[in-house]
Amino acid sequence: MRTKLAKAGLALALAVSGLALAPAAGAAPAAPSAAPGAIALAPGFYAGGTWQIYQSNRQVVTVNMTQDSSGRLYGSAYHGSTSATIEYGAVVDGTSISFNLSWSNGARGRYTGQLGADRRLSGITFDLNHPSSQATWSTTRVF
């Protein structure tokens, strides 16, 4: 506590006298401090394009995604004659991918996964309307 008061007093005295605490000329700029909360990582791979999700319940979903430079995902999917849109908030974050599919039949699927050492995606999915309905999934596409 005494140290904090001494530092505050010194800073006040310097400010009143017109001196400023600034880095030396030519000094490297300080790194910005991290904001509270989760920090998004740069996308570690590009998930854009058309590719298939192979689920452990023998369902195959085809997705058609675009990805912006921040890692946000947009697009659609289909399974048989049922179509889906990718909901807002879908993202590639580092080597993780996360998206929800809103299906034309009212179902909503949540997909989360990781990019493996083989550069393929795998993860888990579940029905947001019936969370006990779950499956694992993987891709054969290399990202």
Backbone as a chain_set.jsonl record, in Angstrom:
{"seq": "MRTKLAKAGLALALAVSGLALAPAAGAAPAAPSAAPGAIALAPGFYAGGTWQIYQSNRQVVTVNMTQDSSGRLYGSAYHGSTSATIEYGAVVDGTSISFNLSWSNGARGRYTGQLGADRRLSGITFDLNHPSSQATWSTTRVF", "coords": {"N": [[0.826, -1.185, 0.0], [1.914, 1.251, 0.828], [3.866, 1.54, -1.133], [2.302, 1.893, -3.433], [1.082, 4.349, -2.828], [3.351, 5.987, -2.758], [4.21, 5.831, -5.435], [1.997, 6.959, -6.705], [2.09, 9.525, -5.63], [4.56, 10.448, -6.651], [4.005, 10.389, -9.414], [1.992, 12.337, -9.493], [3.42, 14.591, -8.624], [5.289, 14.853, -10.703], [3.559, 15.326, -12.835], [2.408, 17.779, -12.096], [4.652, 19.398, -12.171], [5.092, 19.544, -14.827], [6.51, 17.6, -16.16], [6.52, 14.669, -18.116], [5.872, 11.195, -18.13], [7.263, 9.317, -20.438], [8.138, 7.029, -23.05], [11.564, 6.539, -23.995], [13.048, 8.205, -26.798], [12.781, 6.471, -29.821], [12.236, 4.108, -28.597], [10.705, 0.894, -28.471], [7.208, 0.472, -29.068], [4.901, -0.146, -26.423], [3.32, -3.277, -25.788], [-0.17, -3.746, -26.313], [-2.421, -3.904, -23.573], [-4.251, -6.775, -22.511], [-7.71, -7.063, -23.053], [-10.413, -7.568, -20.751], [-11.95, -10.816, -20.536], [-12.536, -13.373, -23.054], [-10.073, -13.776, -25.536], [-10.032, -13.57, -28.932], [-8.507, -15.753, -31.217], [-6.417, -15.564, -34.11], [-7.684, -16.795, -37.194], [-6.731, -20.122, -37.775], [-6.909, -21.661, -39.969], [-8.519, -22.054, -43.184], [-11.869, -22.386, -43.655], [-13.625, -22.099, -45.681], [-15.632, -22.939, -48.577], [-17.025, -25.905, -50.161], [-17.866, -28.764, -48.407], [-18.023, -31.998, -46.757], [-19.59, -33.238, -43.795], [-19.159, -35.955, -41.821], [-21.091, -37.835, -39.806], [-21.296, -39.708, -36.712], [-23.722, -40.959, -36.434], [-24.367, -41.85, -38.884], [-25.224, -39.923, -40.65], [-24.747, -37.634, -43.308], [-23.704, -34.439, -43.862], [-23.652, -31.74, -46.041], [-21.823, -28.828, -46.314], [-21.637, -25.412, -47.31], [-19.54, -22.952, -47.111], [-18.439, -19.585, -46.465], [-15.678, -17.642, -45.401], [-14.61, -14.901, -43.531], [-11.878, -12.505, -43.053], [-11.62, -12.28, -40.321], [-12.349, -14.692, -39.377], [-15.021, -15.294, -39.182], [-17.885, -17.188, -40.098], [-20.091, -17.917, -42.803], [-23.001, -19.081, -44.562], [-24.497, -22.063, -45.942], [-26.167, -25.277, -45.666], [-26.91, -28.719, -46.432], [-28.858, -31.722, -46.178], [-29.88, -34.443, -47.7], [-33.076, -33.604, -48.776], [-33.397, -31.546, -47.047], [-32.633, -28.315, -45.989], [-30.299, -25.905, -44.59], [-29.27, -22.962, -42.78], [-26.31, -21.24, -41.843], [-26.017, -20.03, -38.666], [-25.713, -16.715, -37.201], [-22.653, -15.87, -35.614], [-21.004, -17.973, -36.043], [-17.728, -19.335, -36.247], [-14.191, -19.548, -36.987], [-11.625, -20.01, -34.814], [-8.461, -19.721, -34.054], [-7.397, -22.969, -34.021], [-9.876, -24.011, -33.752], [-13.33, -24.66, -34.549], [-16.655, -23.498, -34.749], [-20.1, -23.635, -35.046], [-23.619, -23.103, -35.669], [-26.316, -24.799, -37.18], [-29.289, -23.946, -38.678], [-32.046, -25.627, -39.431], [-34.374, -26.276, -42.134], [-36.52, -27.801, -41.306], [-36.986, -27.098, -38.718], [-35.196, -28.053, -36.835], [-32.17, -27.497, -34.956], [-28.771, -27.555, -35.112], [-25.769, -27.858, -33.263], [-22.367, -27.478, -33.837], [-19.121, -28.216, -32.915], [-15.608, -28.214, -33.152], [-12.194, -29.322, -33.806], [-9.123, -28.644, -35.5], [-7.156, -31.198, -36.575], [-3.883, -32.825, -36.27], [-3.573, -34.004, -38.707], [-4.705, -32.169, -40.353], [-7.422, -32.31, -40.707], [-10.864, -31.84, -39.798], [-12.601, -32.529, -36.734], [-15.123, -33.344, -34.321], [-17.837, -32.659, -32.042], [-21.408, -32.859, -32.217], [-24.683, -31.671, -31.518], [-28.256, -31.691, -31.131], [-29.828, -28.727, -30.697], [-32.445, -28.391, -29.897], [-33.034, -30.795, -28.73], [-30.947, -31.721, -26.66], [-29.893, -34.183, -25.765], [-29.577, -35.703, -27.97], [-26.894, -36.572, -29.627], [-23.817, -36.636, -31.524], [-20.64, -37.67, -32.873], [-18.387, -36.109, -35.197], [-16.622, -35.835, -38.345], [-14.31, -34.833, -40.936], [-13.245, -35.509, -44.3], [-11.888, -33.862, -45.877], [-8.898, -31.982, -46.265], [-7.684, -29.267, -44.509]], "CA": [[0.0, 0.0, 0.0], [2.812, 2.394, 0.925], [4.513, 1.666, -2.44], [1.327, 2.469, -4.36], [0.94, 5.765, -2.492], [4.578, 6.669, -3.17], [4.187, 5.932, -6.901], [0.955, 7.924, -7.063], [2.608, 10.849, -5.274], [5.597, 10.794, -7.618], [3.342, 10.683, -10.684], [1.307, 13.611, -9.323], [4.445, 15.638, -8.572], [5.831, 15.019, -12.051], [2.52, 15.92, -13.673], [2.27, 19.177, -11.703], [5.849, 20.129, -12.59], [5.132, 19.606, -16.279], [7.243, 16.474, -16.733], [5.663, 13.541, -18.484], [6.542, 9.899, -18.215], [7.12, 8.827, -21.801], [9.267, 6.185, -23.416], [12.691, 7.201, -24.637], [12.939, 8.291, -28.249], [13.227, 5.26, -30.497], [11.862, 2.9, -27.851], [9.631, 0.112, -29.084], [5.931, 0.708, -28.401], [4.468, -1.191, -25.486], [2.248, -4.148, -26.273], [-1.435, -3.386, -25.686], [-2.852, -4.823, -22.521], [-5.374, -7.611, -22.918], [-9.018, -6.691, -22.53], [-11.004, -8.666, -19.984], [-12.74, -11.766, -21.312], [-11.843, -14.25, -23.991], [-9.411, -13.115, -26.649], [-10.147, -14.394, -30.129], [-7.263, -16.041, -31.917], [-6.51, -15.444, -35.555], [-8.053, -18.08, -37.788], [-5.585, -20.957, -38.074], [-7.154, -22.375, -41.218], [-9.621, -21.523, -43.976], [-12.94, -23.381, -43.732], [-14.507, -21.78, -46.792], [-15.792, -23.933, -49.631], [-18.046, -26.941, -49.988], [-17.284, -29.982, -47.844], [-18.958, -32.892, -46.081], [-19.445, -33.612, -42.389], [-19.57, -37.351, -41.631], [-21.487, -37.986, -38.412], [-21.291, -41.084, -36.195], [-25.069, -41.516, -36.592], [-24.434, -42.187, -40.313], [-25.736, -38.806, -41.439], [-23.728, -36.845, -44.002], [-24.167, -33.074, -44.085], [-22.794, -30.964, -46.93], [-21.838, -27.401, -45.994], [-21.042, -24.483, -48.264], [-19.204, -21.834, -46.233], [-17.452, -18.555, -46.754], [-15.019, -17.213, -44.165], [-13.953, -13.607, -43.688], [-10.521, -12.443, -42.499], [-11.7, -12.406, -38.859], [-12.705, -16.067, -39.05], [-16.475, -15.493, -39.143], [-18.381, -18.099, -41.13], [-21.42, -17.668, -43.348], [-23.305, -20.042, -45.603], [-25.651, -22.955, -45.894], [-25.883, -26.716, -45.61], [-28.061, -29.56, -46.76], [-28.842, -33.167, -45.929], [-31.027, -34.888, -48.488], [-33.873, -32.473, -49.255], [-33.505, -30.573, -45.957], [-31.578, -27.301, -46.081], [-30.01, -25.171, -43.359], [-28.407, -21.792, -42.865], [-25.365, -21.093, -40.74], [-26.467, -18.93, -37.823], [-24.758, -15.677, -36.815], [-21.776, -16.255, -34.508], [-20.142, -19.081, -36.468], [-16.375, -18.788, -36.301], [-12.934, -20.284, -36.84], [-10.851, -19.297, -33.793], [-7.261, -20.547, -33.925], [-7.631, -24.264, -34.674], [-11.23, -24.452, -33.389], [-14.446, -24.216, -35.376], [-17.907, -23.556, -34.008], [-21.22, -23.074, -35.798], [-24.955, -23.679, -35.528], [-27.098, -24.913, -38.403], [-30.732, -23.808, -38.483], [-32.597, -26.456, -40.496], [-35.699, -25.913, -42.651], [-37.545, -28.583, -40.597], [-37.078, -26.603, -37.347], [-34.078, -28.531, -36.006], [-30.989, -26.63, -34.858], [-27.615, -28.358, -34.728], [-24.557, -27.167, -32.801], [-21.158, -28.197, -34.23], [-17.851, -27.688, -32.428], [-14.548, -29.138, -33.532], [-10.787, -28.933, -33.799], [-8.274, -29.048, -36.611], [-6.196, -32.185, -36.092], [-2.532, -32.829, -36.837], [-3.724, -34.422, -40.102], [-5.358, -31.033, -41.013], [-8.846, -32.59, -40.892], [-11.676, -31.411, -38.664], [-13.441, -33.507, -36.035], [-15.719, -32.739, -33.141], [-19.122, -33.185, -31.584], [-22.594, -32.109, -32.6], [-25.911, -32.057, -30.831], [-29.484, -31.002, -31.5], [-30.102, -27.713, -29.68], [-33.816, -28.597, -29.411], [-33.008, -32.057, -27.972], [-29.504, -31.844, -26.396], [-29.433, -35.558, -25.538], [-29.294, -36.266, -29.29], [-25.529, -36.154, -29.911], [-22.999, -37.483, -32.397], [-19.328, -37.132, -33.217], [-18.302, -35.85, -36.63], [-15.285, -35.637, -38.906], [-14.254, -34.522, -42.358], [-12.142, -36.118, -45.037], [-11.173, -32.745, -46.507], [-7.724, -31.446, -45.578], [-7.803, -27.806, -44.423]], "C": [[0.876, 1.257, 0.0], [3.5, 2.644, -0.425], [3.569, 2.31, -3.445], [1.151, 3.96, -4.099], [2.162, 6.555, -2.941], [4.606, 6.855, -4.683], [3.166, 6.964, -7.347], [1.426, 9.341, -6.764], [3.661, 11.324, -6.251], [4.977, 11.174, -8.958], [2.644, 12.032, -10.621], [2.315, 14.76, -9.329], [5.03, 15.893, -9.954], [4.821, 15.688, -12.967], [2.371, 17.402, -13.379], [3.458, 19.987, -12.196], [5.996, 20.192, -14.103], [5.926, 18.496, -16.926], [6.267, 15.35, -17.051], [6.494, 12.273, -18.501], [6.266, 9.34, -19.598], [8.308, 7.947, -22.109], [10.354, 7.011, -24.092], [12.485, 7.217, -26.142], [13.499, 7.023, -28.87], [12.882, 3.986, -29.757], [10.721, 2.197, -28.57], [8.33, 0.39, -28.349], [5.572, -0.47, -27.503], [3.358, -2.01, -26.11], [0.953, -3.748, -25.592], [-1.806, -4.402, -24.619], [-4.086, -5.571, -22.99], [-6.655, -7.103, -22.281], [-9.575, -7.858, -21.729], [-11.828, -9.574, -20.893], [-11.877, -12.565, -22.261], [-11.258, -13.428, -25.133], [-9.473, -14.055, -27.841], [-8.778, -14.564, -30.766], [-7.475, -15.815, -33.403], [-6.898, -16.803, -36.124], [-6.808, -18.861, -38.19], [-5.741, -21.759, -39.354], [-8.348, -21.735, -41.909], [-10.658, -22.617, -44.172], [-13.906, -23.11, -44.876], [-14.533, -22.883, -47.834], [-16.91, -24.903, -49.322], [-17.368, -28.21, -49.515], [-18.33, -30.747, -47.049], [-18.557, -33.12, -44.626], [-19.995, -35.029, -42.269], [-19.826, -37.57, -40.147], [-21.516, -39.454, -38.008], [-22.667, -41.74, -36.27], [-25.399, -41.782, -38.064], [-25.078, -41.115, -41.183], [-24.557, -38.085, -42.089], [-24.347, -35.487, -44.333], [-23.16, -32.39, -45.005], [-22.942, -29.494, -46.575], [-21.165, -26.622, -47.112], [-20.799, -23.189, -47.499], [-18.318, -20.817, -46.929], [-16.907, -18.105, -45.407], [-14.355, -15.873, -44.412], [-12.602, -13.611, -42.971], [-10.49, -12.528, -40.976], [-12.048, -13.817, -38.42], [-14.195, -16.326, -38.978], [-16.922, -16.314, -40.349], [-19.809, -17.749, -41.522], [-21.71, -18.775, -44.348], [-24.513, -20.889, -45.326], [-25.186, -24.406, -45.832], [-27.106, -27.463, -46.113], [-27.775, -31.01, -46.407], [-30.086, -33.701, -46.62], [-31.764, -33.676, -49.034], [-34.042, -31.387, -48.193], [-32.328, -29.604, -46.032], [-31.432, -26.576, -44.746], [-29.212, -23.921, -43.689], [-27.484, -21.783, -41.651], [-25.78, -19.854, -39.958], [-25.331, -17.954, -37.531], [-23.94, -16.155, -35.611], [-20.864, -17.418, -34.845], [-18.732, -18.551, -36.684], [-15.303, -19.872, -36.323], [-12.084, -19.431, -35.913], [-9.608, -20.136, -33.502], [-7.469, -21.835, -34.703], [-8.994, -24.84, -34.309], [-12.243, -23.916, -34.387], [-15.723, -24.417, -34.575], [-19.004, -22.915, -34.848], [-22.509, -23.807, -35.462], [-25.592, -23.726, -36.902], [-28.572, -24.846, -38.034], [-31.418, -24.464, -39.68], [-34.015, -26.036, -40.878], [-36.83, -26.68, -41.967], [-37.679, -28.169, -39.13], [-35.959, -27.063, -36.431], [-32.958, -27.487, -36.017], [-29.839, -27.466, -34.339], [-26.431, -27.494, -34.352], [-23.367, -28.04, -33.141], [-19.95, -27.484, -33.639], [-16.773, -28.702, -32.781], [-13.183, -28.5, -33.501], [-10.115, -29.398, -35.083], [-7.215, -29.983, -36.056], [-4.836, -32.042, -36.749], [-2.552, -33.237, -38.309], [-4.417, -33.356, -40.954], [-6.804, -31.325, -41.385], [-9.586, -32.148, -39.633], [-12.408, -32.587, -38.047], [-13.981, -32.838, -34.784], [-16.987, -33.434, -32.718], [-20.234, -32.285, -32.103], [-23.752, -32.567, -31.734], [-27.051, -31.178, -31.302], [-29.803, -30.009, -30.383], [-31.516, -27.825, -29.12], [-33.924, -29.842, -28.536], [-31.546, -32.386, -27.658], [-29.002, -33.259, -26.122], [-29.123, -36.268, -26.856], [-27.938, -35.729, -29.75], [-24.842, -37.128, -30.855], [-21.608, -36.861, -32.494], [-19.317, -36.9, -34.722], [-16.846, -35.663, -37.049], [-15.411, -35.281, -40.378], [-13.148, -35.348, -43.002], [-11.322, -35.041, -45.742], [-9.999, -32.317, -45.625], [-7.814, -29.921, -45.647], [-6.439, -27.156, -44.312]], "O": [[0.611, 2.207, -0.736], [3.698, 3.792, -0.825], [3.979, 3.173, -4.221], [1.079, 4.75, -5.041], [2.029, 7.669, -3.449], [4.985, 7.922, -5.167], [3.428, 7.753, -8.256], [1.189, 10.256, -7.553], [3.657, 12.49, -6.643], [5.374, 12.166, -9.569], [2.691, 12.797, -11.584], [2.084, 15.786, -9.969], [5.242, 17.046, -10.33], [5.189, 16.528, -13.788], [2.224, 18.204, -14.302], [3.297, 21.14, -12.596], [6.923, 20.824, -14.61], [6.01, 18.452, -18.153], [5.301, 15.126, -16.321], [7.675, 12.291, -18.845], [5.142, 8.932, -19.889], [9.369, 8.095, -21.504], [10.081, 8.054, -24.684], [11.821, 6.339, -26.693], [14.571, 6.557, -28.485], [13.196, 2.893, -30.228], [9.879, 2.838, -29.2], [8.337, 0.531, -27.126], [5.896, -1.623, -27.789], [2.548, -1.488, -26.877], [0.963, -3.437, -24.401], [-1.538, -5.596, -24.749], [-4.874, -5.05, -23.78], [-6.674, -6.753, -21.101], [-9.245, -9.012, -22.001], [-12.345, -9.123, -21.916], [-10.652, -12.447, -22.27], [-11.89, -12.494, -25.627], [-9.02, -15.197, -27.767], [-7.991, -13.62, -30.837], [-8.605, -15.871, -33.888], [-6.491, -17.841, -35.602], [-5.929, -18.328, -38.867], [-4.817, -22.455, -39.777], [-9.096, -20.971, -41.299], [-10.374, -23.651, -44.777], [-14.902, -23.818, -45.025], [-13.586, -23.659, -47.963], [-17.645, -24.743, -48.347], [-16.415, -28.684, -50.134], [-19.386, -30.213, -46.71], [-17.379, -33.184, -44.277], [-21.16, -35.275, -42.579], [-18.907, -37.502, -39.331], [-21.732, -40.334, -38.841], [-22.767, -42.964, -36.178], [-26.565, -41.921, -38.436], [-25.437, -41.379, -42.33], [-23.495, -37.947, -41.482], [-25.38, -35.405, -44.997], [-21.954, -32.457, -44.77], [-24.055, -28.969, -46.538], [-20.246, -27.11, -47.77], [-21.729, -22.419, -47.261], [-17.561, -21.136, -47.845], [-17.6, -18.18, -44.393], [-13.619, -15.713, -45.385], [-12.226, -14.607, -42.354], [-9.443, -12.818, -40.397], [-12.045, -14.115, -37.225], [-14.608, -17.46, -38.736], [-16.412, -16.157, -41.459], [-20.621, -17.343, -40.691], [-20.786, -19.35, -44.923], [-25.423, -20.507, -44.589], [-23.998, -24.713, -45.931], [-28.198, -26.903, -46.206], [-26.628, -31.454, -46.348], [-31.208, -33.445, -46.183], [-31.163, -32.817, -49.678], [-34.757, -30.41, -48.419], [-31.173, -30.02, -46.128], [-32.317, -26.626, -43.892], [-28.567, -23.831, -44.734], [-27.842, -22.262, -40.574], [-25.884, -18.763, -40.517], [-24.154, -18.306, -37.601], [-24.483, -16.775, -34.697], [-20.036, -17.814, -34.025], [-18.546, -17.463, -37.23], [-15.475, -20.955, -35.765], [-11.846, -18.256, -36.194], [-9.684, -21.14, -32.793], [-7.692, -21.8, -35.913], [-9.245, -26.025, -34.529], [-12.046, -22.862, -34.991], [-15.855, -25.38, -33.821], [-18.856, -21.783, -35.308], [-22.5, -24.961, -35.033], [-25.429, -22.803, -37.7], [-29.043, -25.597, -37.18], [-31.383, -23.941, -40.794], [-34.761, -25.508, -40.053], [-37.984, -26.258, -42.036], [-38.406, -28.813, -38.374], [-35.792, -26.508, -35.345], [-32.822, -26.706, -36.958], [-29.92, -28.027, -33.245], [-26.12, -26.517, -35.033], [-23.342, -29.217, -32.782], [-19.776, -26.281, -33.839], [-17.003, -29.91, -32.715], [-13.028, -27.313, -33.214], [-10.493, -30.411, -35.671], [-6.456, -29.604, -35.163], [-4.655, -31.242, -37.667], [-1.661, -32.864, -39.073], [-4.692, -33.586, -42.132], [-7.362, -30.677, -42.271], [-9.01, -32.089, -38.547], [-12.791, -33.528, -38.743], [-13.388, -31.898, -34.254], [-17.198, -34.617, -32.985], [-20.022, -31.107, -32.389], [-23.791, -33.71, -31.276], [-26.844, -30.073, -31.803], [-30.024, -30.414, -29.242], [-31.768, -27.401, -27.992], [-34.815, -29.928, -27.69], [-30.958, -33.242, -28.32], [-27.803, -33.514, -26.235], [-28.48, -37.317, -26.859], [-27.832, -34.589, -30.202], [-25.235, -38.289, -30.97], [-21.428, -35.672, -32.229], [-20.157, -37.444, -35.44], [-15.971, -35.376, -36.232], [-16.476, -35.412, -40.98], [-12.235, -35.822, -42.327], [-10.189, -35.289, -46.154], [-10.102, -32.295, -44.398], [-7.998, -29.356, -46.725], [-6.343, -25.931, -44.23]]}, "num_chains": 1, "name": "protein.A"}
